[in-house]
Amino acid sequence: MTETSKKKLKKKLKTYSPWFVFTLLYLVVDYGRPQDILPIGFLRPAMFVILILTGFVLLDRKFLNPKEKQTKLIWAFIALLAAYVPFARNNFFAYQAAASMLKYMPFILSTIVCVSSIGRLKSITFVCICIMIYVSCYSLFHKGIGSGNYFQDENDLALYVNMWLPFCYFLFASEKKKLKKIVYASGLLIGIASIVVSASRGGFVGLVFVFLVIWLFSPRKVISLVIVSLLTASVFFLASEKYWTKMETIKETSKGTAHERLLSWEAAWDMFLDNPLGVGGNNFQARFPEYQSSEFKKGMWGRVAHSLWFTLIPELGIFGIIIYSLLLHYNIKDILYLKRVYKGKKNGDLLYLQYFSRGTIASLAGYFASGTFLSVLYYPHYWYMTGIIVSAANITKKTVLESETKISTAI
């Protein structure tokens, strides 16, 4: 990189510094939720920070012509949700789905614009891990649930923790600073403990997938197998007999909540067959009585699908399935690009990006494994992660270009 380019980059980062600070602050108030335990709720900190981020986005105006495929697809997803509002059975529910997704955009766009260097990617990832540790610690003293919002249910909390455990594992391996290593190791153990305390069956399934993918994508298979085995042993150490009795019910698909989920999924599929273009955001619960099994009591209005996929399929139909599939495709494509670029080069930034990509793969595995049993389609976790993935891919391309430029200059 030339001196002129370095100066331009420094100027750009300095210009976006306040914006980046508010981007991190948004994560704190949205996930950490200090307003739930401190007397500051009347200030509406989440709304305040969203308005600040929206102001930054509108002033930058890059959102008007997004270059990233993922950004265009998220806008298309929101537009599809909005298109259903006047036609859905429950217009208000459909409006809520579209409005909630729209509220995520200031953070997603801010992340893509502001997280433009490896230092900032490290910062936002570290902050996310610290928030996960805080949420996990809180849940340990509150019967497996968080302070509110996305964590009022132990299943939702376990899903969220599963998303950040892999980053603790892989970034521990790439980190050189002792303090951060301690944070990552602590996050791994505390996060596992919180999943056990939550007694979430979906969380347990997600954790199994996280451990499996961690081992599959670890460069040192033997060492990784030993560590994963020790982590698995910690689950057995922490879990009570009551916990394992509950986990055993995962296999009981002919009765209990597992059977009810299967019946809900059958209803979702029938709803899709009758409405291939979808019934509108959040409208599965409004239309469920028309398709519910006779095994349910009559008039089960308000029952959700208990699955990300069986929320997507009937509510957004063919177009929603295509948009969501394309978004997942481009996210995986970017993640695999991050994983390929290192190739043993003596570049600490590229090494970090490769370990980050491994963490992201395991994170999505945990999210989708747990999300298969939870109605989390409109939760922000995956959408926020998409913004971080896009930023990481952009940074990687820039880092690779700089590395190649240095090599060609040396030659």
C-alpha positions in Angstrom: 0.0 0.0 0.0 1.4 3.4 -1.0 1.7 6.3 1.5 -1.1 8.1 -0.2 -3.4 5.0 0.2 -2.5 4.7 3.8 -3.3 8.3 4.5 -6.7 7.9 2.7 -7.5 4.8 4.8 -6.5 6.6 8.1 -8.7 9.6 7.1 -11.6 7.3 6.2 -11.3 5.4 9.5 -11.1 8.6 11.5 -14.2 10.0 9.7 -16.2 6.9 10.6 -14.9 6.6 14.2 -18.0 8.1 15.9 -20.2 6.0 13.7 -18.3 2.9 14.6 -18.6 3.7 18.3 -22.4 4.0 18.0 -22.4 0.7 16.0 -20.8 -1.1 19.0 -23.0 0.8 21.4 -26.0 -0.5 19.6 -24.9 -4.1 20.2 -24.6 -3.4 23.9 -28.1 -1.9 24.3 -29.7 -4.4 21.9 -28.2 -7.6 23.3 -26.6 -6.6 26.7 -29.7 -4.5 27.6 -28.3 -2.5 30.5 -31.7 -0.7 30.5 -33.3 -3.8 31.9 -31.2 -3.7 35.1 -30.3 0.0 35.4 -32.8 2.8 35.8 -32.2 4.2 32.3 -35.1 2.5 30.5 -37.0 5.8 30.3 -34.3 7.2 28.1 -35.1 4.5 25.5 -31.4 3.9 24.7 -32.1 1.4 21.9 -34.3 3.8 20.0 -31.8 6.6 20.6 -28.9 4.6 19.2 -31.0 3.4 16.2 -31.9 7.0 15.3 -28.2 8.0 15.5 -27.2 5.1 13.2 -30.0 5.9 10.9 -28.7 9.5 10.7 -25.2 8.3 9.9 -26.6 6.0 7.2 -28.7 8.7 5.6 -25.8 11.1 5.5 -23.5 8.6 3.9 -26.1 7.6 1.2 -24.3 4.5 0.2 -27.3 2.5 1.2 -29.2 3.9 -1.9 -27.0 1.9 -4.2 -25.7 -1.2 -2.4 -22.9 -3.1 -4.1 -23.0 -6.3 -1.9 -25.4 -9.0 -3.1 -26.4 -9.8 0.5 -27.5 -6.2 1.1 -29.7 -6.2 -2.0 -31.2 -9.5 -0.9 -32.0 -8.3 2.6 -33.7 -5.2 1.1 -35.6 -7.6 -1.2 -36.6 -9.7 1.8 -37.9 -6.6 3.6 -39.7 -5.4 0.4 -41.4 -8.8 0.2 -42.6 -8.6 3.8 -43.9 -5.1 3.2 -45.8 -6.3 0.0 -47.8 -8.8 2.1 -49.1 -6.2 4.6 -52.3 -5.2 2.8 -53.1 -8.7 1.8 -52.3 -10.8 4.9 -55.1 -12.1 7.1 -53.6 -10.2 10.1 -52.3 -7.0 8.6 -50.8 -5.8 11.9 -48.7 -9.0 12.4 -47.5 -8.7 8.8 -46.6 -5.0 9.5 -44.7 -6.0 12.6 -42.6 -8.5 10.7 -41.6 -5.9 8.0 -41.0 -3.2 10.6 -38.8 -5.3 12.8 -36.6 -6.3 9.8 -36.4 -2.7 8.7 -35.1 -1.7 12.2 -32.2 -4.1 11.7 -30.9 -2.2 8.6 -29.2 0.7 10.3 -26.9 -1.6 12.2 -26.3 -4.0 9.2 -25.4 -1.1 6.9 -23.4 0.6 9.6 -21.4 -2.6 10.1 -20.7 -2.9 6.3 -19.5 0.7 6.1 -17.7 1.1 9.4 -16.0 -2.3 9.8 -13.5 -1.7 7.1 -10.3 -2.8 8.7 -9.0 -5.9 10.4 -8.7 -4.0 13.7 -12.4 -3.1 13.6 -13.4 -6.6 12.7 -11.5 -7.8 15.7 -13.1 -5.2 17.9 -16.7 -5.9 16.9 -16.1 -9.7 17.2 -14.6 -9.2 20.7 -17.4 -7.0 21.8 -20.0 -9.6 20.6 -18.1 -12.3 22.5 -18.0 -10.2 25.7 -21.8 -9.6 25.4 -22.4 -13.3 25.0 -20.3 -13.9 28.2 -22.4 -11.3 30.0 -25.7 -12.8 28.8 -24.5 -16.3 29.7 -23.4 -15.2 33.2 -26.8 -13.5 33.7 -28.6 -16.7 32.7 -26.7 -18.8 35.1 -28.3 -16.9 38.0 -31.8 -16.6 36.4 -32.7 -20.2 35.5 -31.3 -20.2 32.0 -33.0 -17.0 30.7 -31.7 -13.5 29.9 -32.9 -10.1 31.0 -35.5 -9.7 28.2 -36.0 -9.1 24.6 -34.5 -12.0 22.6 -33.6 -14.0 25.7 -36.9 -14.3 27.6 -37.0 -18.0 26.6 -34.2 -20.4 27.5 -34.3 -21.9 24.0 -33.7 -18.5 22.4 -30.8 -17.9 24.7 -29.2 -21.2 24.0 -29.4 -20.6 20.2 -27.7 -17.2 20.6 -24.9 -18.6 22.8 -24.3 -21.4 20.3 -23.6 -18.8 17.6 -20.6 -17.3 19.5 -19.1 -20.3 21.2 -17.2 -21.3 18.0 -15.5 -17.8 17.8 -14.3 -18.3 21.3 -12.7 -21.6 20.3 -11.1 -20.6 17.0 -10.0 -17.1 18.0 -8.4 -18.5 21.1 -6.1 -20.5 18.8 -5.1 -17.5 16.7 -4.8 -14.9 19.6 -1.4 -14.0 21.0 -2.5 -11.6 23.8 -3.0 -13.5 27.1 -5.9 -11.3 28.3 -7.9 -12.0 25.2 -7.1 -15.7 25.4 -8.5 -15.8 28.9 -11.6 -14.0 27.7 -12.1 -16.5 24.9 -11.5 -19.6 27.1 -13.8 -18.2 29.8 -16.5 -17.5 27.1 -16.3 -21.0 25.9 -16.8 -22.6 29.4 -19.4 -20.1 30.6 -21.3 -20.4 27.4 -21.5 -24.2 27.6 -22.6 -23.9 31.2 -25.4 -21.5 30.3 -26.6 -23.9 27.6 -26.7 -26.7 30.2 -28.5 -24.5 32.7 -31.1 -23.5 30.1 -32.0 -27.2 29.6 -32.9 -26.4 26.0 -33.2 -29.4 23.8 -32.7 -27.3 20.7 -29.7 -25.7 22.4 -28.3 -29.2 23.0 -28.8 -30.2 19.4 -27.1 -26.9 18.3 -24.2 -27.5 20.7 -23.6 -31.0 19.2 -23.5 -29.5 15.7 -21.1 -26.8 16.9 -18.7 -29.4 18.4 -18.9 -31.5 15.2 -18.2 -28.6 12.9 -15.4 -27.3 15.1 -13.7 -30.6 14.8 -14.3 -30.9 11.0 -12.9 -27.5 10.3 -10.0 -27.5 12.7 -6.6 -27.7 11.0 -5.2 -30.0 13.7 -7.7 -32.8 14.0 -6.1 -34.8 16.8 -5.6 -31.8 19.1 -9.1 -30.6 18.2 -10.6 -34.0 19.0 -9.0 -34.0 22.4 -10.3 -30.5 23.2 -13.8 -31.2 21.9 -13.8 -34.4 24.0 -12.9 -32.4 27.1 -15.6 -29.8 26.3 -18.1 -32.6 25.9 -16.9 -34.1 29.2 -17.6 -30.7 30.8 -21.2 -30.9 29.6 -21.5 -34.3 31.3 -19.9 -32.9 34.5 -22.3 -29.9 34.6 -25.5 -31.6 33.6 -27.7 -33.3 36.1 -29.7 -36.5 35.7 -32.8 -34.4 35.2 -31.1 -32.7 32.3 -30.3 -36.0 30.5 -33.8 -37.2 31.2 -35.1 -34.2 29.3 -32.6 -34.6 26.5 -33.8 -38.2 26.1 -37.2 -36.9 25.1 -35.7 -35.5 21.8 -36.2 -39.0 20.4 -39.8 -39.2 21.5 -41.6 -37.9 18.3 -44.9 -39.7 18.9 -45.8 -37.7 22.0 -45.1 -34.5 23.9 -43.8 -31.2 22.4 -41.7 -33.0 19.8 -44.9 -34.6 18.3 -46.7 -31.2 18.5 -43.8 -29.6 16.5 -44.2 -32.3 13.8 -47.9 -31.6 13.6 -47.2 -27.9 13.3 -44.7 -28.5 10.5 -47.3 -30.6 8.7 -49.7 -27.7 9.0 -47.0 -25.4 7.7 -46.5 -27.5 4.6 -50.2 -27.8 3.9 -50.5 -24.0 4.3 -47.7 -23.6 1.8 -49.3 -25.9 -0.7 -52.5 -23.9 -0.5 -50.6 -20.6 -0.6 -47.4 -21.1 -2.6 -46.8 -17.3 -2.6 -47.1 -17.1 1.1 -49.6 -15.9 3.7 -47.5 -13.0 5.0 -45.0 -12.3 7.8 -46.1 -13.6 11.2 -49.3 -14.9 9.7 -48.7 -18.6 10.3 -50.1 -18.1 13.7 -53.1 -16.3 12.3 -53.9 -19.1 9.8 -52.9 -22.1 11.9 -56.5 -22.9 13.1 -57.4 -23.6 9.4 -54.7 -26.3 9.2 -54.2 -27.6 12.7 -54.5 -31.3 13.4 -57.4 -32.7 15.2 -54.9 -33.8 17.9 -54.7 -30.1 19.0 -57.5 -28.6 21.0 -59.8 -26.4 18.8 -58.9 -22.8 17.9 -55.1 -22.9 18.4 -54.8 -19.3 17.1 -51.5 -17.8 17.9 -49.4 -21.0 17.7 -46.1 -20.4 15.9 -44.4 -23.0 13.7 -41.5 -23.7 16.1 -39.1 -23.8 13.2 -37.2 -21.2 11.2 -37.8 -23.2 8.0 -41.4 -23.9 8.6 -41.9 -20.2 9.3 -40.2 -19.2 6.1 -41.9 -21.7 3.8 -45.6 -20.9 4.5 -45.2 -17.2 5.4 -43.1 -16.0 2.5 -43.6 -18.7 0.0 -41.6 -19.4 -3.2 -40.1 -15.9 -3.5 -39.1 -15.8 0.2 -37.5 -19.3 -0.1 -35.5 -18.1 -3.2 -34.3 -14.9 -1.5 -33.3 -16.6 1.8 -31.5 -19.4 -0.1 -29.6 -17.0 -2.2 -28.6 -15.0 0.9 -27.3 -18.2 2.5 -25.5 -19.2 -0.7 -23.6 -15.8 -0.9 -22.8 -15.9 2.9 -21.3 -19.4 2.6 -19.4 -18.4 -0.5 -17.8 -15.4 1.3 -17.0 -17.6 4.4 -15.3 -20.2 2.2 -13.4 -17.4 0.5 -12.1 -16.2 3.9 -11.0 -19.8 4.6 -9.0 -20.2 1.4 -7.0 -17.1 1.4 -4.4 -17.8 4.1 -2.5 -20.8 2.5 0.4 -20.5 5.0 1.3 -17.0 4.1 3.2 -15.0 6.8 0.4 -12.6 7.4 -1.2 -12.4 10.8 -4.3 -10.6 9.4 -5.0 -13.4 6.9 -4.5 -16.0 9.6 -7.0 -14.2 11.8 -9.5 -14.1 8.9 -9.1 -17.8 8.3 -9.8 -18.6 11.9 -12.7 -16.2 11.8 -14.2 -18.0 8.8 -13.9 -21.4 10.7 -15.7 -19.8 13.6 -18.4 -18.4 11.3 -19.1 -21.8 9.7 -19.6 -23.5 13.1 -21.6 -20.5 14.2 -24.1 -20.9 11.4 -24.2 -24.6 11.9 -25.2 -24.0 15.6 -27.7 -21.4 14.6 -29.5 -23.4 11.9 -29.4 -26.6 14.0 -31.1 -24.9 16.9 -33.2 -22.7 14.7 -34.8 -25.7 13.0 -36.8 -26.1 16.2 -37.4 -22.4 16.9 -39.4 -19.6 15.2 -36.4 -17.3 14.8 -36.7 -16.3 11.2 -37.2 -12.6 12.1 -34.7 -12.5 15.0 -31.7 -10.3 14.3 -28.9 -12.8 14.9 -28.5 -14.1 11.4 -29.1 -10.8 9.7 -26.5 -9.0 11.9 -24.1 -11.9 11.2 -24.6 -11.3 7.5 -23.4 -7.7 7.9 -20.3 -8.9 9.7 -19.6 -11.6 7.0 -19.9 -9.0 4.2 -17.5 -6.7 6.1 -15.0 -9.6 6.7 -15.1 -10.5 3.0 -14.5 -6.9 2.0 -11.6 -6.6 4.4 -10.1 -9.9 3.1 -10.2 -8.8 -0.5 -8.4 -5.6 0.5 -5.8 -7.5 2.7 -5.1 -9.9 -0.1 -4.6 -7.1 -2.6 -2.2 -5.3 -0.2 -0.3 -8.5 0.4 0.1 -9.2 -3.4 1.1 -5.6 -3.9 3.9 -5.9 -1.3 5.1 -9.1 -3.0 5.2 -7.6 -6.5 6.9 -4.5 -5.1 9.6 -6.7 -3.5 10.2 -8.6 -6.7 
